[in-house]
């Protein structure tokens, strides 16, 4: 019977991962503890080693597929091993997460097993000897390792060898460039496609006068408050959710679940990647506490030290493209959520009021909801209440 290798618990329980790459093809031999595949868990790249020696007969979770802890990854026809006068199958090693290291801005968490193979320092794949870091960088740059001369021990290709080769290639190649998607980009893309396939999304828009909100922000700044415009918007969203809890409703079979808590996700861009850290129990935080937590999570994303559990559990998400000069857009629902709010830029224009002209600041809100569980009326009520809170923000300071 072939050995069924299941996804080990090398991240946090219950997290969905994304198979980035298989280092072996079906029919190829594998050695115990040899690098077998890579799995992306949010910002954590986990390298998985083969648990036993044998022939990789079947890949059950191909590259690009989502995988959960405990899900079958592949089948390996084991090699017979003489043990205590009899023939038994090799016992698979126990996997445990190793400390997190940082490589080129990516947080890479390597899995290790016991015992460790000390006879293959080059991590051979085929006839090419290269370090895992060199292989990872070469894949990201779309470079074949066979073309790179190695300068490491025994001719092994190092990460520095790949960098130098890439620099030489850039000087001569002025044509179209092929840039592989990062694991995070592929994971986010797969989730957004899944969201569009599984939900009935529609978007409502509303323009609001935020002149009073800007005035309140200036007053808070003078008092030394850490809260900015983003935090005031977050606070208003939380209050509007508490008054309209159906906006967080999600479908579970034939039932509708209304979360009792507000875990507020907000999109943060890091280069070409997008992550959504979550302010847990936002309904229990004051404006200043929410501002401090928002800044901490944002810094963690930008520094590449965000934890997987800090990217999970959101019940409502906010995304802001106003800083890029965007007025209105149609944000895509985050998986397992039924509403997401888009924030547009603030623009100044004249307003006619009681026969007089005054200057006012306006902002556009874009609310996308899942029509399977949220109809137009409750979505409009939520957006209307949010507009009231933002245009008359005094209540935010009292809550």
C-alpha positions in Angstrom: 0.0 0.0 0.0 1.3 3.5 -0.8 2.0 5.9 2.0 -0.6 8.7 2.0 1.2 11.9 3.0 -1.1 14.5 4.6 -0.5 18.2 5.1 1.3 18.5 8.5 0.4 21.2 11.0 3.3 23.5 10.4 1.3 26.8 10.7 -1.8 27.5 12.7 -4.7 25.0 13.0 -7.4 25.4 10.4 -5.5 27.8 8.1 -6.0 27.3 4.4 -2.7 27.2 2.4 -1.8 27.5 -1.3 0.5 25.0 -3.0 3.2 27.1 -4.5 5.5 24.5 -6.1 6.3 20.7 -6.2 10.0 19.9 -6.4 9.2 16.4 -7.7 7.1 15.0 -10.5 5.0 11.9 -10.4 7.1 8.8 -11.0 10.3 10.4 -9.5 12.1 8.9 -6.5 12.1 10.9 -3.2 14.3 10.5 -0.2 13.1 11.0 3.4 13.7 14.6 4.6 14.2 15.8 1.0 12.5 19.0 0.0 9.2 18.0 -1.6 6.9 21.1 -1.9 6.2 24.6 -0.8 2.9 25.8 0.7 1.9 29.5 1.2 0.0 30.3 4.4 -0.9 34.1 4.1 2.6 35.7 4.4 4.3 32.5 5.6 6.0 30.2 3.1 6.4 26.7 4.4 8.9 24.2 2.9 7.6 20.6 3.3 10.0 17.7 3.3 9.2 14.1 2.3 8.3 11.9 5.3 9.5 8.7 3.8 11.7 7.4 0.9 10.2 5.9 -2.2 8.5 6.8 -5.5 6.1 9.7 -5.8 3.3 7.9 -7.4 0.5 10.4 -7.2 0.2 14.2 -6.5 -3.3 14.7 -4.9 -3.0 18.5 -4.4 -1.4 20.0 -7.5 0.4 23.4 -7.7 -2.1 26.3 -7.4 -4.6 24.4 -5.3 -5.8 25.3 -1.8 -4.8 22.9 0.9 -5.8 22.5 4.6 -4.0 20.9 7.5 -4.7 17.1 7.4 -5.6 17.1 3.7 -3.9 14.4 1.6 -1.0 15.8 -0.4 0.4 12.8 -2.3 1.0 9.1 -2.4 4.5 7.6 -2.0 5.3 4.0 -2.7 7.7 3.3 0.1 11.1 1.5 0.0 11.4 -1.5 2.2 13.6 -1.0 5.2 15.1 -3.8 7.4 14.3 -3.1 11.0 15.0 -5.5 14.0 15.2 -8.6 11.8 12.1 -7.8 9.8 10.9 -5.5 7.0 8.9 -2.5 8.0 8.0 0.8 6.4 10.0 3.8 7.5 8.3 5.8 10.2 7.5 9.3 9.0 9.1 12.1 10.9 7.1 14.5 13.1 7.0 18.0 11.6 7.3 21.1 13.8 7.5 24.8 12.8 11.0 26.3 13.0 11.7 29.9 13.8 10.6 32.5 11.2 13.3 34.0 9.0 13.1 36.9 6.6 14.3 36.6 3.0 13.9 39.5 0.6 10.9 40.9 2.5 9.1 37.6 2.5 8.5 35.8 5.8 9.6 32.3 5.2 8.8 29.6 7.8 10.7 26.3 7.2 9.5 23.0 8.5 12.0 20.6 9.9 11.8 16.9 10.7 13.7 14.4 12.8 16.1 12.9 11.9 17.8 15.5 9.7 19.6 14.3 6.5 23.2 15.5 6.7 24.3 13.8 3.5 22.7 16.2 1.1 23.7 19.7 1.9 22.9 20.9 -1.6 19.3 19.8 -1.6 19.6 18.1 -5.0 16.8 18.2 -7.5 17.9 16.3 -10.7 21.5 17.2 -11.5 21.4 20.7 -10.2 22.8 21.5 -6.7 21.3 24.7 -5.2 20.3 26.1 -1.8 16.5 26.4 -1.1 16.9 30.2 -1.1 18.6 30.1 -4.5 15.8 27.9 -5.9 13.1 30.2 -4.5 14.7 33.3 -6.0 15.3 31.7 -9.4 11.6 30.7 -9.6 10.5 34.2 -8.7 12.7 35.6 -11.4 11.9 33.0 -14.0 15.5 31.9 -14.3 16.6 28.3 -15.1 19.1 27.0 -12.6 20.9 25.0 -15.3 22.2 28.2 -16.8 23.8 29.5 -13.6 27.4 28.5 -12.6 27.6 27.7 -8.9 30.3 29.1 -6.6 29.2 27.4 -3.4 30.7 24.2 -1.8 30.9 21.4 -4.4 29.6 23.8 -7.1 26.3 24.4 -5.4 24.3 27.4 -6.6 23.9 30.1 -4.0 21.4 32.9 -3.7 24.2 35.4 -4.6 24.9 33.4 -7.8 21.3 33.9 -8.8 21.4 37.6 -8.1 24.5 38.1 -10.2 23.2 36.1 -13.1 19.9 38.1 -13.0 21.9 41.4 -13.0 23.9 40.3 -16.1 20.7 39.2 -17.9 19.0 42.6 -17.2 21.9 44.4 -19.0 21.3 42.5 -22.2 17.6 41.8 -22.2 15.5 44.8 -23.2 12.5 42.8 -24.4 9.3 41.8 -22.7 9.8 40.7 -19.2 8.1 37.7 -17.6 7.6 38.3 -13.8 6.2 35.4 -11.8 3.4 36.1 -9.4 4.5 35.9 -5.8 2.8 33.3 -3.7 0.8 36.0 -1.8 -0.4 37.5 -5.1 -1.5 34.0 -6.3 -3.3 33.3 -3.0 -5.1 36.6 -3.0 -6.1 36.2 -6.6 -7.5 32.7 -6.0 -9.5 34.0 -3.1 -11.0 36.9 -5.0 -12.0 34.6 -7.9 -13.5 32.2 -5.4 -15.4 35.1 -3.8 -16.9 36.3 -7.1 -17.9 32.7 -8.1 -19.6 31.9 -4.8 -21.4 35.2 -4.0 -24.0 37.5 -5.6 -22.2 40.8 -5.2 -23.6 44.3 -5.9 -22.3 47.7 -4.9 -24.0 50.8 -3.5 -22.4 54.3 -3.6 -23.0 57.4 -1.6 -21.3 60.8 -1.5 -21.1 62.5 1.9 -19.9 65.9 3.3 -17.0 65.2 5.6 -16.2 68.9 6.4 -17.1 68.4 10.0 -15.1 65.2 10.2 -12.0 67.0 9.0 -12.5 69.7 11.6 -12.8 67.0 14.4 -9.6 65.4 13.1 -7.8 68.7 13.4 -9.0 69.2 17.0 -7.9 65.7 17.9 -4.4 66.4 16.5 -4.1 69.5 18.6 -5.0 67.5 21.7 -2.3 64.9 20.8 -4.6 62.1 19.9 -3.1 59.3 17.7 -6.3 59.0 15.8 -6.4 60.2 12.1 -9.1 60.3 9.5 -8.8 56.5 8.9 -9.4 55.8 12.6 -12.5 58.1 12.7 -13.9 56.2 9.7 -13.1 52.9 11.3 -14.9 54.0 14.5 -17.9 55.2 12.5 -18.1 51.8 10.7 -18.0 49.9 13.9 -20.8 52.0 15.4 -22.9 51.6 12.2 -22.4 47.8 12.3 -23.6 47.7 16.0 -26.7 49.5 15.0 -27.2 47.4 11.8 -25.8 43.9 12.7 -27.4 42.3 9.7 -24.6 43.8 7.6 -22.3 41.1 9.0 -24.7 38.2 8.3 -23.2 35.2 6.6 -24.8 32.0 5.2 -24.2 28.7 6.9 -26.2 26.0 5.0 -29.8 26.9 5.3 -29.2 29.3 8.2 -28.0 32.9 8.5 -25.5 33.7 11.2 -25.1 37.2 12.7 -21.8 37.5 14.5 -22.1 39.1 17.9 -18.6 40.8 17.7 -17.0 43.2 15.3 -13.6 42.1 14.0 -12.6 44.9 11.6 -10.3 44.1 8.7 -8.6 46.8 6.7 -6.6 46.4 3.5 -2.9 47.3 3.5 -0.7 47.4 0.4 2.9 46.3 0.5 4.4 46.7 -2.9 2.3 44.8 -5.3 0.8 42.6 -2.5 -2.3 43.2 -0.5 -3.0 42.0 3.0 -5.9 42.4 5.4 -5.0 42.6 9.1 -7.8 42.4 11.5 -8.6 44.6 14.5 -10.1 42.1 16.9 -13.1 43.1 19.0 -13.1 46.6 17.6 -16.4 47.3 19.2 -14.7 47.2 22.6 -12.0 49.7 21.8 -12.0 53.4 22.2 -11.0 55.7 19.3 -7.5 56.1 20.6 -7.1 52.3 21.3 -8.3 51.5 17.8 -5.8 54.0 16.3 -2.9 52.4 18.2 -3.9 48.9 17.2 -4.4 49.9 13.5 -0.9 51.5 13.5 0.6 48.4 15.1 -0.9 46.0 12.5 0.0 48.3 9.6 3.6 48.4 10.7 3.7 44.6 11.1 2.5 44.2 7.5 5.0 46.7 6.1 7.9 45.1 8.1 6.9 41.6 7.0 6.4 40.4 10.6 2.6 40.1 10.6 1.4 36.8 12.2 -1.0 34.5 10.4 -3.6 34.8 13.2 -3.6 38.6 12.8 -4.9 38.1 9.2 -7.8 35.9 10.2 -11.3 36.1 11.7 -12.5 39.4 10.1 -16.3 40.0 10.0 -16.2 43.2 7.9 -13.5 44.8 5.7 -12.5 48.3 4.7 -10.4 49.2 1.7 -9.2 52.7 0.9 -8.2 53.8 -2.6 -8.7 57.5 -1.9 -5.0 58.0 -1.4 -4.6 57.0 -5.1 -7.0 59.6 -6.3 -9.9 57.2 -6.8 -13.5 58.4 -6.2 -15.7 55.3 -6.6 -14.9 51.6 -7.2 -16.5 48.2 -6.6 -14.5 46.3 -3.9 -14.6 42.5 -4.0 -15.9 40.7 -0.9 -13.3 39.0 1.3 -14.0 35.3 1.6 -16.5 34.3 4.3 -17.7 37.9 4.7 -20.8 39.5 3.3 -19.9 43.2 3.1 -16.8 45.4 2.3 -16.6 49.2 2.3 -14.5 51.2 -0.2 -13.3 54.6 0.7 -12.7 57.2 -2.0 -10.7 60.4 -2.0 -11.7 63.7 -0.4 -12.4 66.5 -2.8 -13.3 70.2 -2.2 -16.0 71.9 -4.1 -18.6 74.8 -3.7 -22.0 74.0 -2.2 -25.1 76.2 -2.3 -26.7 76.3 1.2 -29.6 78.6 2.2 -28.8 80.9 -0.7 -25.2 81.1 0.2 -22.1 79.4 -1.4 -19.6 77.7 0.9 -16.7 75.4 0.4 -17.2 71.8 1.5 -15.2 68.5 1.5 -16.8 65.5 0.0 -15.9 61.7 0.1 -17.5 58.8 -1.8 -18.3 55.5 -0.1 -18.7 52.2 -2.0 -20.4 49.4 -0.2 -20.3 45.9 -1.8 -22.6 43.2 -0.2 -23.6 39.6 -0.9 -27.2 39.7 -2.2 -27.7 36.1 -1.1 -27.9 37.3 2.5 -28.2 41.1 2.4 -30.8 42.9 0.4 -30.7 46.4 -0.9 -32.8 48.0 1.9 -30.6 46.8 4.9 -27.5 47.7 2.9 -28.8 51.2 2.2 -29.8 51.6 5.9 -26.3 50.8 7.0 -24.7 53.1 4.4 -27.1 55.9 5.4 -26.3 55.6 9.1 -22.6 55.5 8.3 -23.0 58.7 6.3 -24.8 60.4 9.2 -22.0 59.4 11.7 -19.3 60.7 9.3 -21.1 64.0 8.5 -22.0 64.6 12.2 -19.0 63.0 14.0 -19.6 64.3 17.5 -21.1 61.0 18.5 -17.9 59.2 17.7 -16.1 61.0 20.4 -18.7 60.1 23.0 -18.8 56.4 22.3 
